[in-house]
Amino acid sequence: ELTRRKDEQLVEIAFLRNILSPVRRMPQELLSEIFELSCVPEDGWKSSYNIIHRTSVLCRVCIAWTRTAHSTPRLW
């Protein structure tokens, strides 16, 4: 019983830490700009560059990042 309650409390702590994360308070426009800078190459497009892979990795982080990536046309 105590182990189960401890595990539940640890899950709750992790959840609350995520809510308080500074990235959650970042404006979507700024996050979108960061995504573009991290995914779109500076020196033009090369055939070996896979922007879809980089973008899909960002989309796996959380639902907010998925929404931001999907609403950033330059990533697709």
PyMOL Python script that loads the backbone (N, CA, C, O; Angstrom):
from pymol import cmd

cmd.read_pdbstr("""\
ATOM      1  N   GLU A   1       0.824  -1.202   0.000  1.00  0.00           N
ATOM      2  CA  GLU A   1       0.000   0.000   0.000  1.00  0.00           C
ATOM      3  C   GLU A   1       0.868   1.267   0.000  1.00  0.00           C
ATOM      4  O   GLU A   1       0.623   2.198  -0.767  1.00  0.00           O
ATOM      5  N   LEU A   2       1.878   1.286   0.864  1.00  0.00           N
ATOM      6  CA  LEU A   2       2.750   2.462   0.924  1.00  0.00           C
ATOM      7  C   LEU A   2       3.530   2.653  -0.373  1.00  0.00           C
ATOM      8  O   LEU A   2       3.727   3.782  -0.821  1.00  0.00           O
ATOM      9  N   THR A   3       3.966   1.570  -0.966  1.00  0.00           N
ATOM     10  CA  THR A   3       4.709   1.654  -2.226  1.00  0.00           C
ATOM     11  C   THR A   3       3.820   2.221  -3.326  1.00  0.00           C
ATOM     12  O   THR A   3       4.256   3.060  -4.113  1.00  0.00           O
ATOM     13  N   ARG A   4       2.590   1.767  -3.378  1.00  0.00           N
ATOM     14  CA  ARG A   4       1.652   2.271  -4.382  1.00  0.00           C
ATOM     15  C   ARG A   4       1.398   3.762  -4.186  1.00  0.00           C
ATOM     16  O   ARG A   4       1.394   4.523  -5.153  1.00  0.00           O
ATOM     17  N   ARG A   5       1.189   4.178  -2.950  1.00  0.00           N
ATOM     18  CA  ARG A   5       0.953   5.599  -2.667  1.00  0.00           C
ATOM     19  C   ARG A   5       2.173   6.442  -3.007  1.00  0.00           C
ATOM     20  O   ARG A   5       2.050   7.552  -3.526  1.00  0.00           O
ATOM     21  N   LYS A   6       3.352   5.905  -2.711  1.00  0.00           N
ATOM     22  CA  LYS A   6       4.585   6.619  -3.050  1.00  0.00           C
ATOM     23  C   LYS A   6       4.686   6.801  -4.561  1.00  0.00           C
ATOM     24  O   LYS A   6       5.014   7.886  -5.041  1.00  0.00           O
ATOM     25  N   ASP A   7       4.403   5.732  -5.308  1.00  0.00           N
ATOM     26  CA  ASP A   7       4.452   5.812  -6.769  1.00  0.00           C
ATOM     27  C   ASP A   7       3.449   6.831  -7.303  1.00  0.00           C
ATOM     28  O   ASP A   7       3.762   7.588  -8.221  1.00  0.00           O
ATOM     29  N   GLU A   8       2.263   6.853  -6.739  1.00  0.00           N
ATOM     30  CA  GLU A   8       1.255   7.830  -7.155  1.00  0.00           C
ATOM     31  C   GLU A   8       1.733   9.257  -6.883  1.00  0.00           C
ATOM     32  O   GLU A   8       1.532  10.153  -7.703  1.00  0.00           O
ATOM     33  N   GLN A   9       2.360   9.460  -5.737  1.00  0.00           N
ATOM     34  CA  GLN A   9       2.872  10.784  -5.396  1.00  0.00           C
ATOM     35  C   GLN A   9       3.995  11.206  -6.340  1.00  0.00           C
ATOM     36  O   GLN A   9       4.080  12.376  -6.714  1.00  0.00           O
ATOM     37  N   LEU A  10       4.848  10.273  -6.723  1.00  0.00           N
ATOM     38  CA  LEU A  10       5.927  10.585  -7.660  1.00  0.00           C
ATOM     39  C   LEU A  10       5.372  10.986  -9.026  1.00  0.00           C
ATOM     40  O   LEU A  10       5.896  11.894  -9.671  1.00  0.00           O
ATOM     41  N   VAL A  11       4.325  10.315  -9.456  1.00  0.00           N
ATOM     42  CA  VAL A  11       3.672  10.671 -10.720  1.00  0.00           C
ATOM     43  C   VAL A  11       3.072  12.072 -10.612  1.00  0.00           C
ATOM     44  O   VAL A  11       3.182  12.874 -11.540  1.00  0.00           O
ATOM     45  N   GLU A  12       2.447  12.357  -9.494  1.00  0.00           N
ATOM     46  CA  GLU A  12       1.852  13.682  -9.275  1.00  0.00           C
ATOM     47  C   GLU A  12       2.924  14.775  -9.270  1.00  0.00           C
ATOM     48  O   GLU A  12       2.716  15.844  -9.843  1.00  0.00           O
ATOM     49  N   ILE A  13       4.048  14.520  -8.639  1.00  0.00           N
ATOM     50  CA  ILE A  13       5.150  15.490  -8.610  1.00  0.00           C
ATOM     51  C   ILE A  13       5.663  15.753 -10.021  1.00  0.00           C
ATOM     52  O   ILE A  13       5.890  16.903 -10.395  1.00  0.00           O
ATOM     53  N   ALA A  14       5.846  14.701 -10.800  1.00  0.00           N
ATOM     54  CA  ALA A  14       6.319  14.864 -12.181  1.00  0.00           C
ATOM     55  C   ALA A  14       5.322  15.688 -12.991  1.00  0.00           C
ATOM     56  O   ALA A  14       5.719  16.556 -13.768  1.00  0.00           O
ATOM     57  N   PHE A  15       4.042  15.422 -12.813  1.00  0.00           N
ATOM     58  CA  PHE A  15       2.999  16.169 -13.516  1.00  0.00           C
ATOM     59  C   PHE A  15       3.059  17.655 -13.160  1.00  0.00           C
ATOM     60  O   PHE A  15       3.005  18.511 -14.043  1.00  0.00           O
ATOM     61  N   LEU A  16       3.170  17.953 -11.883  1.00  0.00           N
ATOM     62  CA  LEU A  16       3.206  19.349 -11.441  1.00  0.00           C
ATOM     63  C   LEU A  16       4.469  20.057 -11.913  1.00  0.00           C
ATOM     64  O   LEU A  16       4.416  21.238 -12.258  1.00  0.00           O
ATOM     65  N   ARG A  17       5.583  19.376 -11.936  1.00  0.00           N
ATOM     66  CA  ARG A  17       6.816  19.979 -12.451  1.00  0.00           C
ATOM     67  C   ARG A  17       6.664  20.335 -13.924  1.00  0.00           C
ATOM     68  O   ARG A  17       7.138  21.380 -14.368  1.00  0.00           O
ATOM     69  N   ASN A  18       6.006  19.470 -14.675  1.00  0.00           N
ATOM     70  CA  ASN A  18       5.787  19.754 -16.094  1.00  0.00           C
ATOM     71  C   ASN A  18       4.909  20.982 -16.285  1.00  0.00           C
ATOM     72  O   ASN A  18       5.146  21.782 -17.190  1.00  0.00           O
ATOM     73  N   ILE A  19       3.914  21.132 -15.451  1.00  0.00           N
ATOM     74  CA  ILE A  19       3.022  22.291 -15.546  1.00  0.00           C
ATOM     75  C   ILE A  19       3.796  23.584 -15.291  1.00  0.00           C
ATOM     76  O   ILE A  19       3.525  24.606 -15.921  1.00  0.00           O
ATOM     77  N   LEU A  20       4.744  23.538 -14.383  1.00  0.00           N
ATOM     78  CA  LEU A  20       5.502  24.732 -14.015  1.00  0.00           C
ATOM     79  C   LEU A  20       6.675  25.014 -14.942  1.00  0.00           C
ATOM     80  O   LEU A  20       7.363  26.020 -14.773  1.00  0.00           O
ATOM     81  N   SER A  21       6.910  24.166 -15.895  1.00  0.00           N
ATOM     82  CA  SER A  21       8.046  24.321 -16.800  1.00  0.00           C
ATOM     83  C   SER A  21       7.968  25.647 -17.554  1.00  0.00           C
ATOM     84  O   SER A  21       6.908  26.000 -18.071  1.00  0.00           O
ATOM     85  N   PRO A  22       9.084  26.388 -17.622  1.00  0.00           N
ATOM     86  CA  PRO A  22       9.079  27.684 -18.327  1.00  0.00           C
ATOM     87  C   PRO A  22       8.687  27.582 -19.799  1.00  0.00           C
ATOM     88  O   PRO A  22       8.101  28.517 -20.344  1.00  0.00           O
ATOM     89  N   VAL A  23       8.999  26.469 -20.444  1.00  0.00           N
ATOM     90  CA  VAL A  23       8.676  26.347 -21.869  1.00  0.00           C
ATOM     91  C   VAL A  23       7.161  26.363 -22.098  1.00  0.00           C
ATOM     92  O   VAL A  23       6.711  26.714 -23.188  1.00  0.00           O
ATOM     93  N   ARG A  24       6.383  25.995 -21.105  1.00  0.00           N
ATOM     94  CA  ARG A  24       4.926  26.013 -21.245  1.00  0.00           C
ATOM     95  C   ARG A  24       4.377  27.440 -21.269  1.00  0.00           C
ATOM     96  O   ARG A  24       3.266  27.673 -21.745  1.00  0.00           O
ATOM     97  N   ARG A  25       5.154  28.386 -20.757  1.00  0.00           N
ATOM     98  CA  ARG A  25       4.708  29.781 -20.739  1.00  0.00           C
ATOM     99  C   ARG A  25       5.236  30.567 -21.938  1.00  0.00           C
ATOM    100  O   ARG A  25       4.938  31.752 -22.089  1.00  0.00           O
ATOM    101  N   MET A  26       6.009  29.915 -22.776  1.00  0.00           N
ATOM    102  CA  MET A  26       6.592  30.572 -23.942  1.00  0.00           C
ATOM    103  C   MET A  26       5.512  30.790 -25.009  1.00  0.00           C
ATOM    104  O   MET A  26       4.731  29.880 -25.288  1.00  0.00           O
ATOM    105  N   PRO A  27       5.460  31.978 -25.602  1.00  0.00           N
ATOM    106  CA  PRO A  27       4.478  32.218 -26.667  1.00  0.00           C
ATOM    107  C   PRO A  27       4.697  31.258 -27.848  1.00  0.00           C
ATOM    108  O   PRO A  27       5.832  30.929 -28.194  1.00  0.00           O
ATOM    109  N   GLN A  28       3.606  30.825 -28.444  1.00  0.00           N
ATOM    110  CA  GLN A  28       3.688  29.881 -29.559  1.00  0.00           C
ATOM    111  C   GLN A  28       4.516  30.448 -30.709  1.00  0.00           C
ATOM    112  O   GLN A  28       5.219  29.700 -31.388  1.00  0.00           O
ATOM    113  N   GLU A  29       4.444  31.751 -30.934  1.00  0.00           N
ATOM    114  CA  GLU A  29       5.204  32.364 -32.021  1.00  0.00           C
ATOM    115  C   GLU A  29       6.709  32.205 -31.803  1.00  0.00           C
ATOM    116  O   GLU A  29       7.458  31.953 -32.748  1.00  0.00           O
ATOM    117  N   LEU A  30       7.141  32.352 -30.562  1.00  0.00           N
ATOM    118  CA  LEU A  30       8.561  32.198 -30.249  1.00  0.00           C
ATOM    119  C   LEU A  30       8.995  30.743 -30.405  1.00  0.00           C
ATOM    120  O   LEU A  30      10.061  30.464 -30.954  1.00  0.00           O
ATOM    121  N   LEU A  31       8.180  29.831 -29.929  1.00  0.00           N
ATOM    122  CA  LEU A  31       8.486  28.411 -30.077  1.00  0.00           C
ATOM    123  C   LEU A  31       8.539  28.027 -31.555  1.00  0.00           C
ATOM    124  O   LEU A  31       9.395  27.242 -31.963  1.00  0.00           O
ATOM    125  N   SER A  32       7.642  28.569 -32.342  1.00  0.00           N
ATOM    126  CA  SER A  32       7.632  28.315 -33.780  1.00  0.00           C
ATOM    127  C   SER A  32       8.929  28.798 -34.427  1.00  0.00           C
ATOM    128  O   SER A  32       9.504  28.113 -35.272  1.00  0.00           O
ATOM    129  N   GLU A  33       9.377  29.969 -34.025  1.00  0.00           N
ATOM    130  CA  GLU A  33      10.639  30.516 -34.552  1.00  0.00           C
ATOM    131  C   GLU A  33      11.823  29.623 -34.176  1.00  0.00           C
ATOM    132  O   GLU A  33      12.708  29.382 -34.997  1.00  0.00           O
ATOM    133  N   ILE A  34      11.835  29.143 -32.958  1.00  0.00           N
ATOM    134  CA  ILE A  34      12.903  28.232 -32.518  1.00  0.00           C
ATOM    135  C   ILE A  34      12.866  26.953 -33.341  1.00  0.00           C
ATOM    136  O   ILE A  34      13.910  26.442 -33.748  1.00  0.00           O
ATOM    137  N   PHE A  35      11.675  26.439 -33.585  1.00  0.00           N
ATOM    138  CA  PHE A  35      11.549  25.227 -34.408  1.00  0.00           C
ATOM    139  C   PHE A  35      12.116  25.467 -35.798  1.00  0.00           C
ATOM    140  O   PHE A  35      12.853  24.634 -36.325  1.00  0.00           O
ATOM    141  N   GLU A  36      11.778  26.592 -36.386  1.00  0.00           N
ATOM    142  CA  GLU A  36      12.295  26.898 -37.729  1.00  0.00           C
ATOM    143  C   GLU A  36      13.816  26.969 -37.722  1.00  0.00           C
ATOM    144  O   GLU A  36      14.472  26.423 -38.609  1.00  0.00           O
ATOM    145  N   LEU A  37      14.371  27.635 -36.730  1.00  0.00           N
ATOM    146  CA  LEU A  37      15.828  27.760 -36.657  1.00  0.00           C
ATOM    147  C   LEU A  37      16.509  26.409 -36.460  1.00  0.00           C
ATOM    148  O   LEU A  37      17.631  26.200 -36.922  1.00  0.00           O
ATOM    149  N   SER A  38      15.835  25.507 -35.782  1.00  0.00           N
ATOM    150  CA  SER A  38      16.455  24.204 -35.532  1.00  0.00           C
ATOM    151  C   SER A  38      16.212  23.199 -36.654  1.00  0.00           C
ATOM    152  O   SER A  38      16.927  22.201 -36.748  1.00  0.00           O
ATOM    153  N   CYS A  39      15.229  23.440 -37.495  1.00  0.00           N
ATOM    154  CA  CYS A  39      14.885  22.456 -38.532  1.00  0.00           C
ATOM    155  C   CYS A  39      15.248  22.876 -39.950  1.00  0.00           C
ATOM    156  O   CYS A  39      15.609  22.034 -40.771  1.00  0.00           O
ATOM    157  N   VAL A  40      15.157  24.157 -40.242  1.00  0.00           N
ATOM    158  CA  VAL A  40      15.394  24.628 -41.606  1.00  0.00           C
ATOM    159  C   VAL A  40      16.873  24.989 -41.745  1.00  0.00           C
ATOM    160  O   VAL A  40      17.380  25.800 -40.971  1.00  0.00           O
ATOM    161  N   PRO A  41      17.572  24.402 -42.717  1.00  0.00           N
ATOM    162  CA  PRO A  41      19.006  24.672 -42.865  1.00  0.00           C
ATOM    163  C   PRO A  41      19.279  26.111 -43.292  1.00  0.00           C
ATOM    164  O   PRO A  41      18.532  26.687 -44.083  1.00  0.00           O
ATOM    165  N   GLU A  42      20.356  26.680 -42.760  1.00  0.00           N
ATOM    166  CA  GLU A  42      20.727  28.056 -43.092  1.00  0.00           C
ATOM    167  C   GLU A  42      21.269  28.181 -44.509  1.00  0.00           C
ATOM    168  O   GLU A  42      21.046  29.192 -45.175  1.00  0.00           O
ATOM    169  N   ASP A  43      21.968  27.177 -44.963  1.00  0.00           N
ATOM    170  CA  ASP A  43      22.682  27.270 -46.239  1.00  0.00           C
ATOM    171  C   ASP A  43      21.903  26.673 -47.408  1.00  0.00           C
ATOM    172  O   ASP A  43      22.498  26.187 -48.370  1.00  0.00           O
ATOM    173  N   GLY A  44      20.593  26.708 -47.327  1.00  0.00           N
ATOM    174  CA  GLY A  44      19.780  26.185 -48.424  1.00  0.00           C
ATOM    175  C   GLY A  44      19.493  24.701 -48.263  1.00  0.00           C
ATOM    176  O   GLY A  44      20.011  24.046 -47.360  1.00  0.00           O
ATOM    177  N   TRP A  45      18.667  24.191 -49.145  1.00  0.00           N
ATOM    178  CA  TRP A  45      18.240  22.800 -49.071  1.00  0.00           C
ATOM    179  C   TRP A  45      19.224  21.890 -49.787  1.00  0.00           C
ATOM    180  O   TRP A  45      19.690  22.180 -50.890  1.00  0.00           O
ATOM    181  N   LYS A  46      19.518  20.801 -49.137  1.00  0.00           N
ATOM    182  CA  LYS A  46      20.367  19.778 -49.738  1.00  0.00           C
ATOM    183  C   LYS A  46      19.551  18.498 -49.815  1.00  0.00           C
ATOM    184  O   LYS A  46      18.663  18.276 -48.991  1.00  0.00           O
ATOM    185  N   SER A  47      19.840  17.668 -50.785  1.00  0.00           N
ATOM    186  CA  SER A  47      19.049  16.451 -50.962  1.00  0.00           C
ATOM    187  C   SER A  47      19.155  15.510 -49.766  1.00  0.00           C
ATOM    188  O   SER A  47      18.245  14.720 -49.515  1.00  0.00           O
ATOM    189  N   SER A  48      20.265  15.591 -49.026  1.00  0.00           N
ATOM    190  CA  SER A  48      20.438  14.685 -47.888  1.00  0.00           C
ATOM    191  C   SER A  48      19.793  15.222 -46.607  1.00  0.00           C
ATOM    192  O   SER A  48      19.762  14.527 -45.591  1.00  0.00           O
ATOM    193  N   TYR A  49      19.287  16.437 -46.651  1.00  0.00           N
ATOM    194  CA  TYR A  49      18.703  17.047 -45.461  1.00  0.00           C
ATOM    195  C   TYR A  49      17.255  16.592 -45.313  1.00  0.00           C
ATOM    196  O   TYR A  49      16.468  16.706 -46.253  1.00  0.00           O
ATOM    197  N   ASN A  50      16.910  16.088 -44.161  1.00  0.00           N
ATOM    198  CA  ASN A  50      15.575  15.545 -43.945  1.00  0.00           C
ATOM    199  C   ASN A  50      14.827  16.375 -42.899  1.00  0.00           C
ATOM    200  O   ASN A  50      14.868  16.070 -41.707  1.00  0.00           O
ATOM    201  N   ILE A  51      14.151  17.418 -43.353  1.00  0.00           N
ATOM    202  CA  ILE A  51      13.419  18.288 -42.435  1.00  0.00           C
ATOM    203  C   ILE A  51      12.224  17.558 -41.818  1.00  0.00           C
ATOM    204  O   ILE A  51      11.869  17.821 -40.669  1.00  0.00           O
ATOM    205  N   ILE A  52      11.612  16.663 -42.555  1.00  0.00           N
ATOM    206  CA  ILE A  52      10.451  15.937 -42.028  1.00  0.00           C
ATOM    207  C   ILE A  52      10.851  15.113 -40.810  1.00  0.00           C
ATOM    208  O   ILE A  52      10.107  15.054 -39.831  1.00  0.00           O
ATOM    209  N   HIS A  53      12.010  14.483 -40.861  1.00  0.00           N
ATOM    210  CA  HIS A  53      12.472  13.702 -39.705  1.00  0.00           C
ATOM    211  C   HIS A  53      12.664  14.611 -38.495  1.00  0.00           C
ATOM    212  O   HIS A  53      12.208  14.291 -37.397  1.00  0.00           O
ATOM    213  N   ARG A  54      13.334  15.737 -38.691  1.00  0.00           N
ATOM    214  CA  ARG A  54      13.563  16.653 -37.570  1.00  0.00           C
ATOM    215  C   ARG A  54      12.241  17.182 -37.012  1.00  0.00           C
ATOM    216  O   ARG A  54      12.062  17.271 -35.798  1.00  0.00           O
ATOM    217  N   THR A  55      11.335  17.524 -37.893  1.00  0.00           N
ATOM    218  CA  THR A  55      10.043  18.035 -37.448  1.00  0.00           C
ATOM    219  C   THR A  55       9.256  16.958 -36.712  1.00  0.00           C
ATOM    220  O   THR A  55       8.614  17.245 -35.701  1.00  0.00           O
ATOM    221  N   SER A  56       9.298  15.738 -37.200  1.00  0.00           N
ATOM    222  CA  SER A  56       8.551  14.666 -36.535  1.00  0.00           C
ATOM    223  C   SER A  56       9.107  14.374 -35.144  1.00  0.00           C
ATOM    224  O   SER A  56       8.361  13.974 -34.251  1.00  0.00           O
ATOM    225  N   VAL A  57      10.401  14.571 -34.955  1.00  0.00           N
ATOM    226  CA  VAL A  57      10.982  14.406 -33.618  1.00  0.00           C
ATOM    227  C   VAL A  57      10.411  15.462 -32.672  1.00  0.00           C
ATOM    228  O   VAL A  57      10.064  15.149 -31.533  1.00  0.00           O
ATOM    229  N   LEU A  58      10.311  16.699 -33.129  1.00  0.00           N
ATOM    230  CA  LEU A  58       9.724  17.755 -32.304  1.00  0.00           C
ATOM    231  C   LEU A  58       8.272  17.434 -31.945  1.00  0.00           C
ATOM    232  O   LEU A  58       7.821  17.712 -30.834  1.00  0.00           O
ATOM    233  N   CYS A  59       7.559  16.855 -32.883  1.00  0.00           N
ATOM    234  CA  CYS A  59       6.140  16.538 -32.666  1.00  0.00           C
ATOM    235  C   CYS A  59       5.933  15.451 -31.615  1.00  0.00           C
ATOM    236  O   CYS A  59       4.833  15.310 -31.081  1.00  0.00           O
ATOM    237  N   ARG A  60       6.956  14.701 -31.320  1.00  0.00           N
ATOM    238  CA  ARG A  60       6.829  13.619 -30.336  1.00  0.00           C
ATOM    239  C   ARG A  60       7.026  14.081 -28.898  1.00  0.00           C
ATOM    240  O   ARG A  60       6.819  13.302 -27.967  1.00  0.00           O
ATOM    241  N   VAL A  61       7.419  15.328 -28.705  1.00  0.00           N
ATOM    242  CA  VAL A  61       7.719  15.803 -27.352  1.00  0.00           C
ATOM    243  C   VAL A  61       6.445  15.929 -26.516  1.00  0.00           C
ATOM    244  O   VAL A  61       6.356  15.363 -25.427  1.00  0.00           O
ATOM    245  N   CYS A  62       5.475  16.659 -27.019  1.00  0.00           N
ATOM    246  CA  CYS A  62       4.215  16.828 -26.304  1.00  0.00           C
ATOM    247  C   CYS A  62       3.184  17.395 -27.275  1.00  0.00           C
ATOM    248  O   CYS A  62       3.522  17.789 -28.391  1.00  0.00           O
ATOM    249  N   ILE A  63       1.940  17.433 -26.846  1.00  0.00           N
ATOM    250  CA  ILE A  63       0.867  17.885 -27.723  1.00  0.00           C
ATOM    251  C   ILE A  63       1.027  19.365 -28.084  1.00  0.00           C
ATOM    252  O   ILE A  63       0.685  19.768 -29.195  1.00  0.00           O
ATOM    253  N   ALA A  64       1.540  20.171 -27.166  1.00  0.00           N
ATOM    254  CA  ALA A  64       1.737  21.598 -27.467  1.00  0.00           C
ATOM    255  C   ALA A  64       2.777  21.777 -28.569  1.00  0.00           C
ATOM    256  O   ALA A  64       2.611  22.624 -29.447  1.00  0.00           O
ATOM    257  N   TRP A  65       3.843  20.987 -28.529  1.00  0.00           N
ATOM    258  CA  TRP A  65       4.867  21.078 -29.569  1.00  0.00           C
ATOM    259  C   TRP A  65       4.328  20.555 -30.890  1.00  0.00           C
ATOM    260  O   TRP A  65       4.671  21.078 -31.950  1.00  0.00           O
ATOM    261  N   THR A  66       3.495  19.535 -30.838  1.00  0.00           N
ATOM    262  CA  THR A  66       2.887  19.007 -32.062  1.00  0.00           C
ATOM    263  C   THR A  66       2.026  20.081 -32.719  1.00  0.00           C
ATOM    264  O   THR A  66       2.120  20.304 -33.926  1.00  0.00           O
ATOM    265  N   ARG A  67       1.196  20.739 -31.933  1.00  0.00           N
ATOM    266  CA  ARG A  67       0.334  21.800 -32.473  1.00  0.00           C
ATOM    267  C   ARG A  67       1.163  22.945 -33.055  1.00  0.00           C
ATOM    268  O   ARG A  67       0.848  23.477 -34.120  1.00  0.00           O
ATOM    269  N   THR A  68       2.218  23.312 -32.344  1.00  0.00           N
ATOM    270  CA  THR A  68       3.069  24.400 -32.827  1.00  0.00           C
ATOM    271  C   THR A  68       3.744  24.019 -34.133  1.00  0.00           C
ATOM    272  O   THR A  68       3.765  24.808 -35.077  1.00  0.00           O
ATOM    273  N   ALA A  69       4.292  22.825 -34.190  1.00  0.00           N
ATOM    274  CA  ALA A  69       4.964  22.375 -35.418  1.00  0.00           C
ATOM    275  C   ALA A  69       3.980  22.317 -36.582  1.00  0.00           C
ATOM    276  O   ALA A  69       4.307  22.741 -37.691  1.00  0.00           O
ATOM    277  N   HIS A  70       2.790  21.799 -36.341  1.00  0.00           N
ATOM    278  CA  HIS A  70       1.789  21.690 -37.410  1.00  0.00           C
ATOM    279  C   HIS A  70       1.306  23.062 -37.883  1.00  0.00           C
ATOM    280  O   HIS A  70       0.856  23.205 -39.020  1.00  0.00           O
ATOM    281  N   SER A  71       1.399  24.063 -37.016  1.00  0.00           N
ATOM    282  CA  SER A  71       0.951  25.403 -37.415  1.00  0.00           C
ATOM    283  C   SER A  71       2.102  26.267 -37.945  1.00  0.00           C
ATOM    284  O   SER A  71       1.939  27.473 -38.131  1.00  0.00           O
ATOM    285  N   THR A  72       3.249  25.657 -38.184  1.00  0.00           N
ATOM    286  CA  THR A  72       4.412  26.372 -38.726  1.00  0.00           C
ATOM    287  C   THR A  72       4.658  25.885 -40.150  1.00  0.00           C
ATOM    288  O   THR A  72       5.311  24.858 -40.335  1.00  0.00           O
ATOM    289  N   PRO A  73       4.155  26.592 -41.159  1.00  0.00           N
ATOM    290  CA  PRO A  73       4.219  26.120 -42.552  1.00  0.00           C
ATOM    291  C   PRO A  73       5.631  25.827 -43.070  1.00  0.00           C
ATOM    292  O   PRO A  73       5.814  24.906 -43.865  1.00  0.00           O
ATOM    293  N   ARG A  74       6.614  26.586 -42.635  1.00  0.00           N
ATOM    294  CA  ARG A  74       7.976  26.372 -43.158  1.00  0.00           C
ATOM    295  C   ARG A  74       8.554  25.016 -42.769  1.00  0.00           C
ATOM    296  O   ARG A  74       9.534  24.572 -43.367  1.00  0.00           O
ATOM    297  N   LEU A  75       7.973  24.362 -41.792  1.00  0.00           N
ATOM    298  CA  LEU A  75       8.481  23.053 -41.377  1.00  0.00           C
ATOM    299  C   LEU A  75       7.969  21.928 -42.266  1.00  0.00           C
ATOM    300  O   LEU A  75       8.449  20.798 -42.171  1.00  0.00           O
ATOM    301  N   TRP A  76       7.010  22.221 -43.121  1.00  0.00           N
ATOM    302  CA  TRP A  76       6.413  21.185 -43.950  1.00  0.00           C
ATOM    303  C   TRP A  76       6.562  21.602 -45.373  1.00  0.00           C
ATOM    304  O   TRP A  76       6.131  20.884 -46.275  1.00  0.00           O
TER     305      TRP A  76
END
""", "prot")
cmd.dss("prot")
cmd.show_as("cartoon", "prot")
cmd.util.cbc("prot")
cmd.orient("prot")
